[in-house]
Amino acid sequence: MHPAQPMQPTPPLGTTPLAKREARLAWSLLAPTIISVALVVVLPLFAIFWISVKPVSLADLRPPAPIVREDVRGSGDELTIRYRIRNSSQDRLISGVTISDTLPGGVQVSGALPEVCRVEGNALTCILGDLEGGARDQLNIPISADDEGSAEESIEESEPIVTGKGDNVLTSGDFTFENFARIFDGDEFWGVLGVTLFYTVFGTVGALVVGLFAALLLNKEFPGQGILRGLYLFPYVAPVIAVAFSWLILFDPFSGSANALLLQMGAVDESINFFGERPQALIMVTVFEIWRYFPLSFLFILARMQSIDTDMYEAADMDGASPFQKFWYLSVPQLLGILSVLFLLRFIWTFNKFDDIFLLTGGNAGTRTLTVNVYEQAFAVSNIGAGAAVAVVVFCCLLTFSFLFFRFISREEGL
Amino acid sequence: MTVLRQGYIIGALTGALWMVVLSTTAAVAMSFATGDPFRPSIILGLVIGAVWGAFLVSGIGGRAGRWGAAIIIFCVNVLGLGPMVMESSLSSGIVGAAVLSLSFLLSMDRILESCAARDLTRHEWEDVVIRFLTGFGYIFFTAAVFIPFYVMVMTSFKNQSELIQNPLDFSLDISKGWELFRSYSELFGDFNFGQYLITSFYISVLTVIITLAFSIPGAYAVARLRFKGQAAFSRSILLIYMVPMIVLALPIYIAFSMTGLRNSILGIVMIYPVTTIPVALYMLQGYFRGLPGEVEEAGLMDGLGRLAVIWKITLPLSLPALASVSLYVFMIAWNEFLLAFMLLDDPSKFTLTRGIASLNSSEIPRQHLMAGAVIATVPIMVIFLGLERFMTKGLTAGSVKG
């Protein structure tokens, strides 16, 4: 008899059923989010890469389709149904075009049908085959009717069914690098990139500095502090379209209050076209960006300031530090973390910004940034492919930024 | 630097600069309020401010002396030799001069507190500078934030001829009564803004509901459950948060054009929540992590399933977070412009922001445009001011979505 081996507790190897069940539950809870994000974010991202190498313009979005109009002509023995068919596209072929229609009761075919048509019972089918780009065709079906008036009405009421397959550029095998060649061509691209960088860098830094100043102002208790804090958040909370148009009206070159004020105070001799001329348009949109987004930085900086330990300041007071010294040697180091997080996040978001500039200047007067250029190429020039190519460039810049972001920031502030 | 520490010098300097700041502010404020021409006179302002500052530091005459000085400046101003030049009616001129000298009297006293006719210590000197900058900051920020909104509201009460006649005159003619609200009644009557308001409202509410329905389970999974790829997942949420909308808008526009979802509320309601789900998920998972896990474990021990735990324990505990997330999502959906602008062409389906964009044409007078802006701004402001505590929290938690 061997002595009984004592039971050795062994830790479970691999994933236990319990852990598996937990993981399954987690994925099923996440499934709706993952699916919707995949459909609306990831799929379009792939699509944009696909479209950027396609020669596609705004007009190509509607695939070519056969269009049929039906009417009844003549009277008595000469009564005919006329189908007029045309290709909606001027240059692309539609294949396998057929028309089918139902003849209402009391209507009979009374003469020779066109070659391509057949009648079975009261079903009329015409097989037209291929339709060249810009082609038009006409079919006349001679008929006789018991009651002309009502027959005409009921014939025109029943819509003919038309089929045909057009060649769609988006799904065809045509590829081109012309879009990229086009956007990188010439000085325009570098101009756009320069404007984007100016706008992004100064907009971000400006919003941070102004936000820091505002946070310093509000980082003390006084009556009305809550009201002022609420007021200072207004620019961020209000709809961008409302504030952008207010700025446009305030700085209108002909009847804007800002110009009237400057003229009256003798600061300028003639009114300034703030949003319509280089270089002040770019400066103005940057100022607008700072104005609209300083509340955000101020909110974050204020939250961080209020969480700084007051002991430190008391100790500094004991040691005789002056107010500026306390700010520079105590507050600033404490705030560096949140400032750098804010800088990177705001940098990326300012880089992505579209609405503000689009509403203020529409990208004119030297304010066209990359994102505005996406819209400009796709809709103003009607070249979807080129717009997508710019979007790809934007996305690649963004990837670089995010890489830097995760490299340097993820350790800070627990973001 | 040591020269600057002299009490008289710093008094004169801050006095001069402060007088310029105040006279400019007063001139702008009076111009906007009355429409009469006011302008600051920089040189006179510098001189008078410097003299007053030095005088305050000397402390001659005490209280009576200061009031005397204020009255002298008031009289000089009314006579047209003061820091603010007024080519206006006497009554508004007197009001302007009174406002200026009174505000200067009260504020300058605060700025030069503890400032005496001797060399100041570093602390005292810095305190004076800080108080000066603080005062300047309050004026600067309040003016910068307030003026565009003031112009927006006041323009909406005007009519075309008044606006062109004097762009600075924002005074309201109360005697016109309801006529003041003409732009608004026209917007609601002829431009269908009531409909837009309703559309915007229910799109925003739907967005909030769908977003919460999707993000609450997701956030709970990321915060509480262990599974492979958890860390990668929370990172990619942030990444998705940074994809520019314009990049997505183009393929979405194409897909919607082809499937006929363009110009439909359904299409908008399908897209909006997806843009907000990552933010909401990120905010909520942060909050869920902060909740004590023991309470939920107790629930599990007592035989509740996971879903029942979320419903009965986690959600009631995180009501404040849900409120901030809802507000934040509501704000994003309400203010959204780009997608509405690209996807909606049919005036019967416009949201408010799209409706305002359609007012931006040369044929429509701009008081209508501003009235539209006010209609879009007021509801979100009312919600914001009413629930500011939640909103502020939501914004801070929502990181830095632009």
Contacts between the chains, C-beta under 8 A, distances in Angstrom:
chain1	res1	chain2	res2	distance
A	19	B	226	6.9
A	22	B	225	5.3
A	22	B	226	6.0
A	22	B	227	6.7
A	23	B	225	7.4
A	23	B	226	7.2
A	23	B	227	3.8
A	23	B	228	6.6
A	25	B	221	7.4
A	25	B	225	6.3
A	25	B	306	5.9
A	26	B	221	4.1
A	26	B	222	8.0
A	26	B	225	3.9
A	26	B	226	7.6
A	26	B	227	4.2
A	26	B	230	7.7
A	27	B	221	7.7
A	27	B	227	6.5
A	29	B	217	3.9
A	29	B	218	6.1
A	29	B	220	6.3
A	29	B	221	4.0
A	29	B	225	7.5
A	30	B	217	7.4
A	30	B	218	4.9
A	30	B	221	5.1
A	30	B	222	7.4
A	30	B	233	7.3
A	32	B	213	7.8
A	32	B	214	4.9
A	32	B	217	7.3
A	32	B	218	7.3
A	33	B	214	5.2
A	33	B	215	6.7
A	33	B	217	8.0
A	33	B	218	4.1
A	33	B	277	5.7
A	33	B	281	6.3
A	36	B	214	6.5
A	36	B	273	7.4
A	36	B	274	5.0
A	36	B	277	6.6
A	37	B	240	6.2
A	37	B	274	6.2
A	37	B	277	6.7
A	37	B	278	6.8
A	39	B	274	7.6
A	40	B	248	7.1
A	40	B	252	7.2
A	40	B	270	7.7
A	40	B	271	6.2
A	40	B	274	3.9
A	40	B	275	7.7
A	41	B	240	5.6
A	41	B	243	6.1
A	41	B	248	6.3
A	41	B	274	6.8
A	43	B	251	7.6
A	44	B	247	7.6
A	44	B	248	4.7
A	44	B	250	7.7
A	44	B	251	3.7
A	44	B	252	5.8
A	44	B	255	7.6
A	45	B	243	7.1
A	45	B	247	7.3
A	45	B	248	7.4
A	45	B	251	7.9
A	47	B	251	3.9
A	47	B	254	7.4
A	47	B	255	7.5
A	48	B	247	6.0
A	48	B	248	7.9
A	48	B	250	6.3
A	48	B	251	5.4
A	51	B	250	7.4
A	51	B	251	6.8
A	51	B	254	7.2
A	61	B	254	6.0
A	61	B	257	5.0
A	61	B	258	6.9
A	62	B	257	7.4
A	170	B	254	7.4
A	213	B	137	6.1
A	214	B	137	7.4
A	214	B	141	5.8
A	216	B	137	7.7
A	217	B	134	6.1
A	217	B	137	4.6
A	217	B	138	6.4
A	217	B	141	7.0
A	226	B	388	7.7
A	228	B	138	7.5
A	228	B	141	8.0
A	228	B	142	7.3
A	229	B	392	7.9
A	230	B	384	7.6
A	230	B	385	6.0
A	230	B	388	5.5
A	231	B	142	7.0
A	231	B	145	5.8
A	231	B	146	7.0
A	232	B	141	6.0
A	232	B	145	5.9
A	233	B	384	7.4
A	233	B	388	8.0
A	233	B	391	7.9
A	233	B	392	7.5
A	233	B	395	7.8
A	234	B	145	5.7
A	234	B	149	6.3
A	234	B	381	7.2
A	235	B	145	6.0
A	235	B	148	7.8
A	236	B	395	7.7
A	237	B	331	6.5
A	237	B	380	6.1
A	237	B	381	6.8
A	237	B	384	5.0
A	237	B	391	7.5
A	238	B	149	7.5
A	238	B	335	7.7
A	238	B	377	4.8
A	238	B	380	6.8
A	238	B	381	7.0
A	239	B	334	6.9
A	239	B	335	4.2
A	239	B	337	7.2
A	239	B	352	7.7
A	239	B	353	5.8
A	239	B	356	7.9
A	239	B	373	7.6
A	239	B	376	4.8
A	239	B	377	6.2
A	239	B	380	6.8
A	240	B	335	6.2
A	240	B	337	5.9
A	241	B	335	7.9
A	241	B	337	5.2
A	241	B	353	5.0
A	241	B	356	5.2
A	241	B	357	6.3
A	241	B	373	7.1
A	241	B	376	7.0
A	242	B	152	6.8
A	242	B	356	7.0
A	242	B	372	7.9
A	242	B	373	3.6
A	242	B	374	7.5
A	242	B	376	5.1
A	242	B	377	4.7
A	243	B	148	6.2
A	243	B	149	7.9
A	243	B	152	7.8
A	243	B	373	7.7
A	245	B	152	7.9
A	245	B	356	7.2
A	245	B	360	6.8
A	245	B	369	5.6
A	245	B	370	7.1
A	245	B	373	5.5
A	246	B	148	4.5
A	246	B	149	7.0
A	246	B	151	5.8
A	246	B	152	4.1
A	246	B	370	7.0
A	246	B	373	6.2
A	247	B	148	5.9
A	249	B	151	6.5
A	249	B	152	7.7
A	249	B	155	6.1
A	249	B	366	5.8
A	249	B	369	7.4
A	249	B	370	6.6
A	250	B	147	7.1
A	250	B	148	5.8
A	250	B	151	4.8
A	252	B	167	7.9
A	255	B	163	6.1
A	255	B	164	5.4
A	255	B	167	4.8
A	256	B	167	6.2
A	257	B	32	7.4
A	257	B	151	6.0
A	257	B	167	4.9
A	257	B	168	5.5
A	257	B	170	7.7
A	259	B	167	7.5
A	260	B	166	7.6
A	260	B	167	4.3
A	260	B	168	4.8
A	261	B	28	6.5
A	261	B	31	6.2
A	261	B	168	6.3
A	264	B	31	6.9
A	264	B	37	5.2
A	264	B	38	7.9
A	264	B	39	5.7
A	264	B	168	7.1
A	265	B	27	7.0
A	265	B	39	4.2
A	265	B	40	6.8
A	266	B	39	6.5
A	291	B	144	6.4
A	291	B	145	7.9
A	293	B	402	6.9
A	296	B	395	6.9
A	296	B	400	6.2
A	296	B	402	8.0
A	299	B	392	6.5
A	299	B	395	5.7
A	299	B	396	5.8
A	300	B	396	6.2
A	300	B	400	7.5
A	303	B	396	5.2
A	322	B	122	5.0
A	322	B	123	5.3
A	322	B	126	5.1
A	323	B	123	7.2
A	323	B	126	4.7
A	323	B	127	6.5
A	323	B	130	5.7
A	324	B	126	5.3
A	341	B	400	8.0
A	342	B	400	6.4
A	345	B	399	6.5
A	345	B	400	3.9
A	346	B	400	5.9
A	346	B	402	7.5
A	348	B	242	5.2
A	349	B	242	7.5
A	349	B	400	6.3
A	349	B	401	7.2
A	349	B	402	3.6
A	350	B	402	7.1
A	351	B	244	7.8
A	352	B	242	7.2
A	352	B	243	8.0
A	352	B	244	3.5
A	352	B	245	7.3
A	352	B	246	7.5
A	352	B	402	7.0
A	353	B	402	6.3
A	354	B	244	7.1
A	354	B	245	6.8
A	354	B	246	4.5
A	354	B	338	6.0
A	355	B	337	5.1
A	355	B	338	5.6
A	358	B	338	7.9
A	359	B	337	7.6
A	371	B	244	6.0
A	371	B	246	4.7
A	374	B	246	5.1
A	374	B	247	7.0
A	374	B	250	6.7
A	375	B	246	6.4
A	378	B	250	5.8
A	384	B	250	7.1
A	384	B	254	7.0
A	387	B	250	5.8
A	388	B	250	6.0
A	388	B	251	7.9
A	391	B	246	7.0
A	391	B	247	4.4
A	391	B	250	5.9
A	394	B	244	6.0
A	394	B	246	7.5
A	394	B	247	5.8
A	395	B	243	7.4
A	395	B	244	7.6
A	395	B	247	5.5
A	398	B	242	6.3
A	398	B	243	7.0
A	398	B	244	6.7
A	401	B	242	7.7
A	402	B	239	5.7
A	402	B	242	5.9
A	406	B	235	7.0
A	410	B	235	7.8
A	415	B	238	7.4
A	415	B	399	7.2
